Amino acid sequence: MLYDTARKEIVPFAPPEEVLMYVCGITPYDATHLGHASTFLTYDVLIRRLVDLGHRVKCVRNVTDVDDPLFAKARELGIHYLDLAAGEEARFNADMEALNVLPVHSAPRASSAIPDIRKFIQAVLDADHAYVSGDSVYFDVSSFESFGAVSGFSEAEMHRLAALRGGNVEDPQKRHPLDFVLWQPSSADEPAWETPWGPGRPGWHVECSALALRDLGEHVHLHGGGADLIFPHHECERAQSESATGTPFVDHWMHAALISKDGEKMSKSLGNLVFIDALRKEWDPRTIRLGIISNHYRTEWEWSDQLMPSSESRLQMWLSSIANDDDGTLIDEVRSALDNDLDTPTACEKIDAAVNEGRNASAAASLLGIELIQN
């Protein structure tokens, strides 16, 4: 059972033996922060449980290396955008490996998919769901009757969020403020590729559609990401994908809640971030992972300086159990918690109780991605 964002309820998730999953990854222009880690640990725990159930999971987690924030940071630093992206992607991968995140099937870069993106945009144009205006190509939201079905937001709320998250609602070349760009001209210091509509670069949303279709096919069993991607990113992604293929794009939409610090949502613009590589200098990565998954993926929570010390104490308590016997029942209690909308806090509490009773927690902790081995 998992909460589905579009249906707004906890529903059964019963995929076939091979699960096709797409998770929106990073824009590699800065270090991995706690919000990133929380999101990707959510899907890692889900993948572990699906594998435990006997599924094969084909998870694609993209790297958005063609995007405004990356270009702006590279411009600020005076380096090539791909050099910046490569360095930050390597740092991200090191953080994920330290946190014991399972390797994904593929982590494709947007820059690898320009031919696929051109072909995709042409398909949307051919289906009369997009138009060329000036030097750009836009998706026509009025042509897609169920636009808004993923988020369930009112038009006024979609306007607000589009303006807040780079939607350029005042663009005079658009027919409708919520129309979104598929292809746009590049600035002088940005990469540009040739197309029938003129030189330029793709819009943000179209990159994920092209990568998902290329690496997974027209239909995905579960699509995930942070809650800030529900609108406009995932709303637009669904609309353009289904317009291009004529096929339902996603069975189940799953989103991880945002994290706050100092009373504000963590964001690079506010600078109120907790970076994973900084935490790793002081804490066992298992402590970091345990501290994050002690919070439910769908509940917003606030960073506290007490989280790591508390999590370290919990980890040491769990480690004390490894010399004890395992009667085999604890892992089933943890499985039951995970099957109830990935309830990792309850799973952790079940392990706490078992350890206090003198039971071995190794197998149950491993299902949460925490290996109880003395360093």
C-alpha contacts under 8 A as a table, 3 or more apart, distances in Angstrom:
res1	aa1	res2	aa2	distance
1	M	10	I	6.06
1	M	11	V	5.23
1	M	12	P	4.29
1	M	13	F	5.55
1	M	339	D	5.58
1	M	340	N	5.43
1	M	341	D	5.31
1	M	342	L	7.97
2	L	10	I	5.03
2	L	11	V	5.50
2	L	12	P	6.25
2	L	13	F	6.18
2	L	254	M	7.95
2	L	339	D	7.59
2	L	340	N	6.88
2	L	341	D	4.30
2	L	342	L	6.98
3	Y	8	K	6.86
3	Y	9	E	5.31
3	Y	10	I	3.84
3	Y	11	V	6.02
3	Y	254	M	6.78
3	Y	341	D	6.15
4	D	7	R	5.39
4	D	8	K	5.62
4	D	9	E	5.77
4	D	10	I	6.09
4	D	11	V	6.74
4	D	252	H	5.80
4	D	253	W	5.30
4	D	254	M	5.70
5	T	8	K	4.97
5	T	9	E	7.28
5	T	150	V	6.67
5	T	151	S	7.05
5	T	252	H	7.77
5	T	253	W	5.39
5	T	254	M	5.90
5	T	255	H	7.01
6	A	149	A	6.34
6	A	150	V	4.36
6	A	151	S	6.12
6	A	152	G	6.99
6	A	252	H	7.85
6	A	253	W	6.42
7	R	150	V	7.94
10	I	341	D	6.96
13	F	252	H	7.72
15	P	18	E	7.52
15	P	19	V	6.02
15	P	221	H	6.56
16	P	19	V	6.10
16	P	55	H	7.61
17	E	54	G	7.32
17	E	55	H	4.82
17	E	56	R	6.12
18	E	55	H	5.79
18	E	56	R	4.67
18	E	57	V	5.69
18	E	58	K	7.01
19	V	55	H	6.79
19	V	56	R	6.12
19	V	57	V	4.70
19	V	58	K	5.96
19	V	59	C	7.93
19	V	221	H	6.31
19	V	222	L	7.91
20	L	57	V	6.28
20	L	58	K	5.08
20	L	59	C	6.18
20	L	216	L	6.56
20	L	220	V	5.32
20	L	221	H	5.30
20	L	222	L	6.69
21	M	57	V	7.17
21	M	58	K	6.06
21	M	59	C	4.60
21	M	60	V	6.32
21	M	220	V	6.05
21	M	221	H	6.00
21	M	222	L	4.90
21	M	223	H	5.77
21	M	224	G	7.75
22	Y	59	C	5.65
22	Y	60	V	4.87
22	Y	61	R	6.04
22	Y	212	A	6.71
22	Y	220	V	7.13
22	Y	222	L	6.54
22	Y	223	H	4.85
22	Y	224	G	6.29
23	V	43	Y	7.92
23	V	59	C	7.21
23	V	60	V	6.21
23	V	61	R	4.87
23	V	62	N	7.19
23	V	223	H	5.79
23	V	224	G	4.60
23	V	225	G	5.46
24	C	61	R	5.61
24	C	62	N	5.82
24	C	63	V	7.90
24	C	208	C	7.53
24	C	224	G	6.46
24	C	225	G	5.15
24	C	226	G	7.99
25	G	61	R	5.14
25	G	62	N	4.88
25	G	63	V	5.46
25	G	64	T	7.16
25	G	225	G	7.51
26	I	36	H	7.77
26	I	62	N	7.15
26	I	63	V	5.37
26	I	64	T	6.12
27	T	63	V	6.05
27	T	64	T	4.66
27	T	65	D	6.06
27	T	67	D	7.45
27	T	69	P	7.69
27	T	70	L	6.78
27	T	85	A	7.90
28	P	31	A	7.72
28	P	63	V	7.10
28	P	64	T	6.97
28	P	65	D	6.54
28	P	70	L	6.76
28	P	84	L	7.38
28	P	85	A	4.89
28	P	86	A	7.61
28	P	88	E	5.17
28	P	89	E	5.60
29	Y	69	P	7.14
29	Y	70	L	5.14
29	Y	73	K	6.47
29	Y	74	A	7.77
29	Y	84	L	6.37
29	Y	85	A	5.97
29	Y	88	E	6.05
30	D	88	E	6.03
31	A	88	E	6.25
31	A	91	R	6.78
31	A	92	F	6.69
31	A	275	F	6.54
31	A	276	I	7.71
31	A	277	D	7.56
32	T	36	H	6.06
32	T	37	A	6.99
32	T	91	R	7.56
32	T	92	F	5.64
32	T	95	D	7.23
32	T	275	F	5.80
32	T	276	I	5.84
32	T	277	D	7.32
33	H	36	H	5.43
33	H	37	A	6.43
33	H	273	L	6.23
33	H	274	V	5.44
33	H	275	F	4.11
33	H	276	I	5.46
34	L	37	A	5.04
34	L	38	S	6.03
34	L	259	I	7.70
34	L	273	L	7.24
34	L	274	V	5.60
34	L	275	F	5.99
34	L	276	I	6.19
35	G	38	S	5.14
35	G	39	T	6.29
35	G	258	L	6.41
35	G	259	I	5.90
35	G	266	M	7.16
36	H	39	T	5.29
36	H	40	F	6.32
37	A	40	F	5.28
37	A	41	L	5.89
37	A	96	M	7.65
37	A	276	I	7.58
38	S	41	L	5.23
38	S	42	T	6.23
38	S	256	A	7.62
38	S	292	I	6.06
38	S	293	I	7.44
38	S	297	Y	7.49
39	T	42	T	5.27
39	T	43	Y	6.91
39	T	225	G	6.58
39	T	226	G	6.00
39	T	256	A	5.52
39	T	257	A	7.79
39	T	297	Y	7.61
40	F	43	Y	5.37
40	F	44	D	6.14
40	F	101	V	7.80
41	L	44	D	4.80
41	L	45	V	6.11
41	L	101	V	6.76
41	L	289	R	7.68
41	L	293	I	7.47
42	T	45	V	5.46
42	T	46	L	6.41
42	T	256	A	7.09
42	T	293	I	7.65
42	T	297	Y	6.19
43	Y	46	L	4.89
43	Y	47	I	6.02
43	Y	224	G	7.71
44	D	47	I	5.06
44	D	48	R	6.19
44	D	101	V	5.96
44	D	102	L	6.50
45	V	48	R	5.05
45	V	49	R	6.32
45	V	342	L	7.94
45	V	367	L	7.51
45	V	368	L	5.88
45	V	369	G	6.95
46	L	49	R	5.21
46	L	50	L	6.22
46	L	338	L	8.00
46	L	342	L	7.03
47	I	50	L	5.03
47	I	51	V	6.11
47	I	57	V	6.71
48	R	51	V	5.16
48	R	52	D	6.05
48	R	367	L	6.37
48	R	368	L	7.48
48	R	369	G	7.74
49	R	52	D	4.81
49	R	53	L	6.22
49	R	335	R	7.46
49	R	338	L	7.47
49	R	367	L	6.95
50	L	53	L	5.01
50	L	54	G	6.54
50	L	55	H	5.42
50	L	56	R	7.57
50	L	57	V	7.37
51	V	54	G	5.03
51	V	55	H	4.80
51	V	56	R	6.07
51	V	57	V	7.01
52	D	55	H	7.29
52	D	367	L	7.94
58	K	104	V	7.29
58	K	105	H	5.42
58	K	216	L	7.98
59	C	104	V	5.39
59	C	105	H	5.18
59	C	106	S	6.92
60	V	104	V	6.22
60	V	105	H	5.72
60	V	106	S	5.01
60	V	107	A	5.87
60	V	108	P	7.62
60	V	212	A	7.44
60	V	215	D	7.34
60	V	216	L	7.75
61	R	104	V	6.92
61	R	106	S	6.48
61	R	107	A	4.90
61	R	108	P	7.11
62	N	106	S	7.72
62	N	107	A	4.87
62	N	108	P	5.01
62	N	109	R	5.93
62	N	110	A	7.28
62	N	208	C	7.26
62	N	211	L	7.51
63	V	89	E	7.94
63	V	107	A	6.37
63	V	108	P	5.99
63	V	109	R	4.63
63	V	110	A	6.33
64	T	67	D	6.53
64	T	109	R	6.03
64	T	110	A	5.38
64	T	111	S	7.96
64	T	207	E	7.75
65	D	70	L	6.92
65	D	81	Y	7.95
65	D	82	L	7.22
65	D	85	A	6.26
65	D	109	R	6.10
65	D	110	A	5.73
65	D	111	S	6.27
66	V	70	L	7.14
66	V	71	F	7.69
66	V	110	A	6.13
66	V	111	S	6.22
66	V	201	R	7.87
66	V	202	P	7.74
66	V	204	W	7.74
67	D	70	L	5.65
67	D	71	F	6.46
67	D	203	G	7.73
67	D	204	W	6.37
68	D	71	F	5.19
68	D	72	A	6.10
69	P	72	A	5.08
69	P	73	K	6.16
70	L	73	K	5.26
70	L	74	A	6.13
70	L	81	Y	6.54
70	L	84	L	7.89
70	L	85	A	7.45
71	F	74	A	5.14
71	F	75	R	6.01
71	F	81	Y	5.89
71	F	190	E	6.95
72	A	75	R	5.06
72	A	76	E	6.16
73	K	76	E	4.97
73	K	77	L	6.19
74	A	77	L	5.10
74	A	78	G	5.81
74	A	79	I	5.26
74	A	80	H	6.08
74	A	81	Y	5.09
74	A	84	L	6.39
75	R	78	G	5.03
75	R	79	I	6.59
75	R	80	H	7.85
75	R	81	Y	7.81
79	I	83	D	6.91
79	I	84	L	6.90
80	H	83	D	5.30
80	H	84	L	6.49
81	Y	84	L	5.15
81	Y	85	A	6.12
82	L	85	A	4.86
82	L	86	A	5.97
83	D	86	A	5.21
83	D	87	G	6.31
84	L	87	G	5.35
84	L	88	E	6.26
85	A	88	E	5.29
85	A	89	E	5.86
86	A	89	E	5.14
86	A	90	A	6.17
87	G	90	A	5.24
87	G	91	R	6.37
88	E	91	R	4.96
88	E	92	F	6.08
89	E	92	F	4.97
89	E	93	N	6.13
90	A	93	N	5.09
90	A	94	A	6.22
91	R	94	A	5.12
91	R	95	D	6.31
92	F	95	D	5.09
92	F	96	M	6.24
93	N	96	M	5.06
93	N	97	E	6.08
94	A	97	E	5.14
94	A	98	A	6.14
95	D	98	A	5.12
95	D	99	L	6.22
95	D	276	I	6.62
95	D	277	D	6.48
96	M	99	L	5.08
96	M	100	N	6.31
96	M	101	V	5.30
97	E	100	N	5.05
97	E	101	V	5.73
97	E	102	L	7.63
98	A	101	V	7.62
98	A	285	P	5.97
99	L	285	P	5.43
99	L	286	R	6.54
99	L	288	I	7.49
99	L	289	R	6.03
100	N	369	G	6.37
100	N	370	I	7.60
101	V	369	G	7.48
104	V	107	A	6.91
108	P	112	S	6.96
108	P	211	L	7.23
109	R	112	S	5.40
109	R	113	A	7.28
110	A	113	A	5.46
110	A	114	I	7.29
110	A	207	E	5.82
110	A	208	C	7.66
110	A	211	L	7.31
111	S	114	I	6.09
113	A	116	D	5.12
113	A	117	I	6.00
113	A	207	E	7.59
113	A	210	A	7.06
113	A	211	L	6.70
114	I	117	I	4.92
114	I	118	R	6.16
114	I	193	W	7.90
114	I	202	P	7.94
115	P	118	R	5.20
115	P	119	K	6.29
116	D	119	K	5.15
116	D	120	F	6.03
116	D	210	A	5.93
116	D	211	L	7.76
116	D	214	R	7.32
117	I	120	F	4.94
117	I	121	I	6.11
117	I	202	P	7.37
117	I	206	V	6.97
117	I	207	E	6.64
117	I	210	A	5.44
118	R	121	I	5.28
118	R	122	Q	6.27
118	R	195	T	7.00
119	K	122	Q	5.18
119	K	123	A	6.33
120	F	123	A	5.09
120	F	124	V	6.45
120	F	210	A	6.41
120	F	244	A	6.79
121	I	124	V	5.10
121	I	125	L	6.22
121	I	182	L	6.80
121	I	183	W	7.99
121	I	206	V	7.93
121	I	244	A	7.91
122	Q	125	L	4.99
122	Q	126	D	6.01
123	A	126	D	5.01
123	A	127	A	6.19
123	A	244	A	5.24
123	A	245	T	7.93
124	V	127	A	5.13
124	V	128	D	6.54
124	V	129	H	5.55
124	V	130	A	5.92
124	V	139	F	7.93
124	V	240	Q	6.83
124	V	243	S	5.97
124	V	244	A	4.69
125	L	128	D	5.15
125	L	129	H	5.81
125	L	130	A	4.79
125	L	131	Y	6.35
126	D	129	H	7.66
127	A	130	A	7.78
127	A	243	S	6.77
127	A	244	A	6.68
128	D	131	Y	7.49
128	D	143	S	7.76
129	H	139	F	6.02
129	H	140	D	5.43
129	H	141	V	7.62
129	H	143	S	5.69
129	H	144	F	7.23
129	H	240	Q	7.83
129	H	243	S	6.50
130	A	137	V	6.89
130	A	138	Y	5.46
130	A	139	F	4.24
130	A	140	D	5.04
131	Y	137	V	5.69
131	Y	138	Y	5.51
131	Y	139	F	6.60
131	Y	140	D	6.93
132	V	135	D	7.34
132	V	136	S	5.86
132	V	137	V	4.44
132	V	138	Y	6.38
132	V	197	W	7.44
133	S	136	S	5.57
133	S	137	V	6.16
133	S	138	Y	7.34
133	S	173	Q	5.79
133	S	174	K	7.20
134	G	173	Q	6.48
135	D	184	Q	6.61
135	D	185	P	6.43
135	D	197	W	7.05
135	D	198	G	6.80
136	S	181	V	7.04
136	S	182	L	7.53
136	S	183	W	5.42
136	S	184	Q	4.57
136	S	185	P	6.65
136	S	197	W	7.19
137	V	181	V	5.91
137	V	182	L	5.37
137	V	183	W	4.99
137	V	184	Q	6.65
137	V	197	W	7.49
138	Y	174	K	7.21
138	Y	179	D	6.19
138	Y	180	F	5.38
138	Y	181	V	4.41
138	Y	182	L	5.37
138	Y	183	W	7.14
139	F	179	D	5.46
139	F	180	F	5.40
139	F	181	V	6.31
139	F	182	L	6.55
139	F	240	Q	7.22
140	D	143	S	5.61
140	D	144	F	7.38
140	D	175	R	7.67
140	D	176	H	7.60
140	D	179	D	5.39
140	D	180	F	7.57
141	V	144	F	5.39
141	V	145	E	7.78
141	V	147	F	6.57
141	V	176	H	7.65
141	V	178	L	6.78
141	V	179	D	5.49
141	V	239	A	7.99
142	S	145	E	6.67
142	S	176	H	7.97
144	F	147	F	5.72
144	F	239	A	6.72
144	F	243	S	7.60
146	S	149	A	5.62
147	F	150	V	7.86
147	F	235	E	7.02
147	F	236	C	7.87
147	F	239	A	6.40
148	G	151	S	5.66
148	G	152	G	5.49
148	G	153	F	6.26
148	G	154	S	7.75
148	G	235	E	6.35
149	A	152	G	5.16
149	A	153	F	7.95
149	A	235	E	7.49
150	V	230	I	7.20
150	V	234	H	7.45
150	V	235	E	5.70
150	V	253	W	7.78
151	S	230	I	5.97
151	S	231	F	6.38
151	S	235	E	6.71
153	F	156	A	7.98
153	F	157	E	5.87
153	F	158	M	6.19
154	S	157	E	5.18
154	S	158	M	6.24
155	E	158	M	4.98
155	E	159	H	6.14
156	A	159	H	5.08
156	A	160	R	6.31
157	E	160	R	5.01
157	E	161	L	6.18
158	M	161	L	5.20
158	M	162	A	5.88
158	M	178	L	7.64
158	M	231	F	7.19
158	M	232	P	7.44
159	H	162	A	5.18
159	H	163	A	6.18
159	H	169	V	7.27
159	H	177	P	7.42
159	H	178	L	6.67
160	R	163	A	5.34
160	R	164	L	6.23
161	L	164	L	4.87
161	L	165	R	5.90
161	L	167	G	7.99
161	L	231	F	6.95
161	L	232	P	7.10
162	A	165	R	5.22
162	A	166	G	6.19
162	A	167	G	4.41
162	A	168	N	7.11
162	A	169	V	6.77
162	A	178	L	7.14
162	A	231	F	7.50
162	A	232	P	6.11
163	A	166	G	5.86
163	A	167	G	5.20
163	A	168	N	5.85
163	A	169	V	5.80
164	L	167	G	7.28
165	R	232	P	7.52
167	G	178	L	7.39
167	G	180	F	6.70
167	G	232	P	7.79
168	N	171	D	5.65
168	N	177	P	7.78
169	V	177	P	4.48
169	V	178	L	6.26
169	V	179	D	7.99
170	E	177	P	6.46
171	D	174	K	5.82
171	D	177	P	7.33
172	P	175	R	7.88
174	K	177	P	6.47
174	K	179	D	6.41
175	R	179	D	7.05
176	H	179	D	5.37
180	F	236	C	7.68
181	V	184	Q	6.75
181	V	202	P	7.94
181	V	203	G	5.46
182	L	202	P	5.79
182	L	203	G	4.78
182	L	204	W	7.74
182	L	205	H	7.39
182	L	206	V	5.89
183	W	200	G	6.85
183	W	201	R	5.81
183	W	202	P	4.46
183	W	203	G	5.39
184	Q	200	G	5.44
184	Q	201	R	5.61
184	Q	202	P	6.21
184	Q	203	G	6.66
185	P	192	A	7.62
185	P	198	G	7.62
185	P	199	P	6.27
185	P	200	G	4.04
185	P	201	R	6.20
186	S	189	D	7.82
186	S	190	E	5.60
186	S	191	P	6.59
186	S	192	A	5.83
186	S	199	P	7.50
186	S	200	G	4.70
186	S	201	R	5.97
187	S	190	E	5.24
187	S	191	P	7.99
191	P	200	G	7.39
191	P	201	R	6.98
192	A	199	P	5.81
192	A	200	G	4.42
192	A	201	R	5.44
193	W	199	P	5.26
193	W	200	G	5.36
193	W	201	R	6.18
194	E	198	G	6.08
194	E	199	P	4.35
194	E	200	G	6.67
195	T	198	G	5.21
195	T	199	P	5.78
195	T	200	G	7.70
202	P	206	V	6.74
202	P	207	E	6.91
203	G	206	V	5.80
203	G	207	E	7.00
204	W	207	E	5.79
204	W	208	C	7.68
204	W	233	H	7.91
205	H	208	C	5.98
205	H	209	S	7.00
205	H	233	H	5.67
205	H	234	H	7.71
205	H	236	C	6.43
205	H	237	E	5.68
206	V	209	S	5.24
206	V	210	A	6.25
206	V	237	E	6.66
206	V	240	Q	7.58
207	E	210	A	5.33
207	E	211	L	6.23
208	C	211	L	5.10
208	C	212	A	5.94
208	C	237	E	7.10
209	S	212	A	5.22
209	S	213	L	6.09
209	S	237	E	5.86
209	S	238	R	7.90
209	S	240	Q	7.57
209	S	241	S	5.91
210	A	213	L	5.29
210	A	214	R	6.03
211	L	214	R	5.05
211	L	215	D	5.95
212	A	215	D	5.37
212	A	216	L	5.42
212	A	217	G	6.58
212	A	218	E	7.68
213	L	216	L	5.49
213	L	217	G	4.33
213	L	218	E	5.20
213	L	219	H	7.77
214	R	217	G	5.95
216	L	219	H	7.41
216	L	220	V	6.98
217	G	220	V	7.30
218	E	241	S	7.91
218	E	245	T	6.83
218	E	247	T	6.78
218	E	248	P	7.86
218	E	249	F	6.24
219	H	247	T	7.17
219	H	248	P	6.50
219	H	249	F	4.78
219	H	250	V	5.97
219	H	251	D	7.93
220	V	223	H	6.85
220	V	249	F	6.05
220	V	250	V	4.87
220	V	251	D	6.53
221	H	250	V	5.70
221	H	251	D	4.92
221	H	252	H	6.14
222	L	250	V	6.16
222	L	251	D	5.99
222	L	252	H	4.73
222	L	253	W	5.93
222	L	254	M	7.08
223	H	250	V	6.53
223	H	252	H	6.39
223	H	253	W	5.15
223	H	254	M	6.17
224	G	253	W	6.09
224	G	254	M	4.80
224	G	255	H	5.47
224	G	256	A	7.83
225	G	229	L	6.51
225	G	254	M	6.98
225	G	255	H	5.21
225	G	256	A	6.33
226	G	229	L	5.65
226	G	230	I	7.59
226	G	255	H	5.19
226	G	256	A	4.74
226	G	257	A	6.27
226	G	258	L	6.90
227	A	230	I	5.59
227	A	255	H	5.00
227	A	256	A	5.41
227	A	257	A	5.31
227	A	258	L	6.46
228	D	231	F	6.80
228	D	258	L	7.47
229	L	232	P	6.43
229	L	233	H	5.14
229	L	234	H	5.91
230	I	233	H	6.09
230	I	234	H	5.08
230	I	235	E	6.29
230	I	255	H	7.55
231	F	234	H	5.93
231	F	235	E	5.52
231	F	236	C	7.60
232	P	235	E	5.40
232	P	236	C	5.88
233	H	236	C	5.36
233	H	237	E	6.01
234	H	237	E	4.80
234	H	238	R	6.07
235	E	238	R	5.47
235	E	239	A	6.40
236	C	239	A	5.12
236	C	240	Q	6.17
237	E	240	Q	5.50
237	E	241	S	5.98
238	R	241	S	5.21
238	R	242	E	6.07
238	R	249	F	6.27
238	R	250	V	7.65
239	A	242	E	5.54
239	A	243	S	6.08
240	Q	243	S	4.96
240	Q	244	A	6.12
241	S	244	A	5.22
241	S	245	T	6.22
241	S	249	F	6.49
242	E	245	T	5.19
242	E	246	G	5.05
242	E	247	T	5.39
242	E	248	P	5.86
242	E	249	F	5.90
243	S	246	G	5.61
243	S	247	T	7.99
248	P	251	D	7.75
250	V	253	W	6.93
255	H	298	R	7.13
256	A	297	Y	5.21
256	A	298	R	5.33
256	A	299	T	7.95
257	A	297	Y	5.98
257	A	298	R	4.89
257	A	299	T	5.63
257	A	300	E	5.14
258	L	265	K	6.74
258	L	266	M	7.53
258	L	299	T	7.93
258	L	300	E	5.43
258	L	301	W	7.33
259	I	265	K	5.79
259	I	266	M	5.93
259	I	300	E	5.61
259	I	301	W	5.23
259	I	302	E	5.80
259	I	303	W	7.03
260	S	263	G	6.07
260	S	264	E	5.15
260	S	265	K	4.03
260	S	266	M	5.01
260	S	300	E	7.47
260	S	301	W	6.15
260	S	302	E	4.56
260	S	303	W	6.05
261	K	264	E	5.51
261	K	265	K	6.27
261	K	266	M	5.91
261	K	272	N	6.18
261	K	273	L	7.35
261	K	302	E	5.59
261	K	303	W	5.19
261	K	304	S	7.65
262	D	272	N	7.39
262	D	302	E	7.82
262	D	303	W	7.84
263	G	302	E	7.42
264	E	272	N	7.83
266	M	270	L	7.27
266	M	271	G	7.56
266	M	272	N	5.50
266	M	273	L	5.58
267	S	270	L	5.42
267	S	271	G	6.16
267	S	272	N	6.28
267	S	273	L	6.47
268	K	271	G	4.90
268	K	272	N	7.04
268	K	273	L	6.84
274	V	278	A	7.69
274	V	279	L	7.77
275	F	278	A	5.40
275	F	279	L	6.49
276	I	279	L	5.05
276	I	280	R	6.10
277	D	280	R	5.03
277	D	281	K	6.65
278	A	281	K	5.45
278	A	282	E	7.35
279	L	282	E	5.54
279	L	283	W	5.89
279	L	288	I	7.48
280	R	283	W	5.15
280	R	284	D	6.45
280	R	285	P	6.00
280	R	288	I	7.82
283	W	287	T	6.43
283	W	288	I	6.94
283	W	308	M	7.51
283	W	312	E	7.98
284	D	287	T	5.21
284	D	288	I	6.76
284	D	312	E	7.94
285	P	288	I	5.00
285	P	289	R	6.21
286	R	289	R	5.04
286	R	290	L	5.98
286	R	315	L	7.55
286	R	370	I	6.05
286	R	371	E	7.82
287	T	290	L	5.13
287	T	291	G	6.03
287	T	308	M	6.61
287	T	311	S	5.49
287	T	312	E	5.21
287	T	315	L	6.36
288	I	291	G	5.14
288	I	292	I	6.31
288	I	308	M	6.64
288	I	311	S	7.37
289	R	292	I	5.26
289	R	293	I	6.26
289	R	370	I	7.64
290	L	293	I	5.29
290	L	294	S	5.99
290	L	311	S	6.18
290	L	315	L	7.50
290	L	370	I	7.48
291	G	294	S	5.36
291	G	295	N	7.51
291	G	307	L	6.13
291	G	308	M	6.31
291	G	310	S	7.83
291	G	311	S	5.08
292	I	295	N	5.93
293	I	296	H	6.67
293	I	297	Y	7.46
293	I	344	T	5.89
293	I	345	P	6.76
294	S	344	T	6.17
294	S	345	P	4.65
294	S	348	C	6.60
295	N	299	T	7.27
295	N	301	W	7.34
295	N	344	T	6.98
295	N	345	P	5.67
296	H	299	T	5.47
296	H	342	L	7.67
296	H	343	D	6.10
296	H	344	T	6.05
296	H	345	P	5.99
297	Y	300	E	7.85
297	Y	342	L	7.61
297	Y	343	D	7.94
297	Y	344	T	7.99
303	W	307	L	7.24
304	S	307	L	5.42
305	D	308	M	6.79
305	D	309	P	7.94
306	Q	309	P	5.54
306	Q	310	S	6.06
307	L	310	S	5.29
307	L	311	S	5.98
308	M	311	S	4.97
308	M	312	E	5.99
309	P	312	E	5.07
309	P	313	S	6.32
310	S	313	S	5.23
310	S	314	R	6.35
311	S	314	R	5.00
311	S	315	L	6.14
312	E	315	L	5.03
312	E	316	Q	6.21
313	S	316	Q	5.19
313	S	317	M	6.25
314	R	317	M	5.06
314	R	318	W	6.27
314	R	352	D	7.88
315	L	318	W	5.08
315	L	319	L	6.12
316	Q	319	L	4.95
316	Q	320	S	6.28
317	M	320	S	5.20
317	M	321	S	7.12
317	M	352	D	7.98
317	M	355	V	7.38
318	W	321	S	5.49
318	W	322	I	7.57
318	W	351	I	7.67
318	W	352	D	7.25
318	W	355	V	6.37
318	W	361	A	6.54
318	W	372	L	7.29
319	L	322	I	5.80
319	L	372	L	5.58
319	L	373	I	7.14
319	L	374	Q	7.09
320	S	323	A	7.10
320	S	355	V	7.98
321	S	324	N	5.45
321	S	355	V	5.85
321	S	358	G	6.63
321	S	359	R	6.38
321	S	360	N	4.87
321	S	361	A	6.15
321	S	362	S	7.73
322	I	325	D	7.91
322	I	360	N	5.42
322	I	361	A	6.75
322	I	362	S	6.32
322	I	372	L	7.03
322	I	373	I	7.95
323	A	360	N	7.08
324	N	358	G	6.42
324	N	359	R	5.80
324	N	360	N	5.02
325	D	358	G	7.89
325	D	359	R	5.87
325	D	360	N	5.36
326	D	329	T	7.87
326	D	330	L	7.99
326	D	359	R	5.75
326	D	360	N	4.71
326	D	361	A	7.25
327	D	330	L	7.51
327	D	359	R	7.38
327	D	360	N	7.88
328	G	331	I	6.38
328	G	332	D	7.54
329	T	332	D	5.42
329	T	333	E	6.61
330	L	333	E	5.07
330	L	334	V	6.37
330	L	350	K	7.38
330	L	351	I	7.08
330	L	354	A	6.96
330	L	361	A	7.22
330	L	364	A	6.35
331	I	334	V	5.02
331	I	335	R	6.09
331	I	363	A	6.40
331	I	364	A	4.47
331	I	367	L	7.90
332	D	335	R	4.89
332	D	336	S	6.12
333	E	336	S	5.13
333	E	337	A	6.41
333	E	347	A	7.28
333	E	350	K	6.85
334	V	337	A	5.10
334	V	338	L	6.25
334	V	346	T	7.84
334	V	347	A	4.75
334	V	348	C	7.82
334	V	350	K	6.73
334	V	351	I	7.66
334	V	364	A	6.35
335	R	338	L	5.11
335	R	339	D	6.10
335	R	347	A	7.81
336	S	339	D	5.10
336	S	340	N	6.55
337	A	340	N	5.26
337	A	341	D	7.78
337	A	342	L	6.62
337	A	343	D	5.20
337	A	344	T	6.85
337	A	346	T	6.08
337	A	347	A	5.43
338	L	341	D	6.27
338	L	342	L	3.99
338	L	343	D	4.98
338	L	344	T	6.25
338	L	347	A	6.90
339	D	342	L	5.75
339	D	343	D	7.40
340	N	343	D	5.84
343	D	346	T	5.66
343	D	347	A	6.41
344	T	347	A	4.80
344	T	348	C	6.10
344	T	368	L	7.93
345	P	348	C	5.14
345	P	349	E	6.28
346	T	349	E	4.92
346	T	350	K	6.13
347	A	350	K	5.12
347	A	351	I	6.45
348	C	351	I	5.12
348	C	352	D	6.22
349	E	352	D	4.88
349	E	353	A	6.23
350	K	353	A	5.21
350	K	354	A	6.24
351	I	354	A	5.06
351	I	355	V	6.07
351	I	361	A	6.22
351	I	364	A	7.24
351	I	365	A	7.50
352	D	355	V	5.27
352	D	356	N	6.25
353	A	356	N	5.12
353	A	357	E	6.33
354	A	357	E	5.00
354	A	358	G	6.44
354	A	359	R	5.20
354	A	360	N	7.38
354	A	361	A	7.15
355	V	358	G	5.00
355	V	359	R	5.06
355	V	360	N	6.44
355	V	361	A	6.51
356	N	359	R	7.37
360	N	363	A	7.96
361	A	364	A	5.45
361	A	365	A	5.91
361	A	372	L	7.95
362	S	365	A	5.27
362	S	366	S	6.07
362	S	371	E	6.89
362	S	372	L	5.60
363	A	366	S	5.08
363	A	367	L	6.49
364	A	367	L	5.29
364	A	368	L	6.92
365	A	368	L	5.15
365	A	369	G	6.50
365	A	370	I	5.20
365	A	371	E	6.48
365	A	372	L	7.11
366	S	369	G	4.78
366	S	370	I	4.86
366	S	371	E	5.15
366	S	372	L	7.40
367	L	370	I	7.32
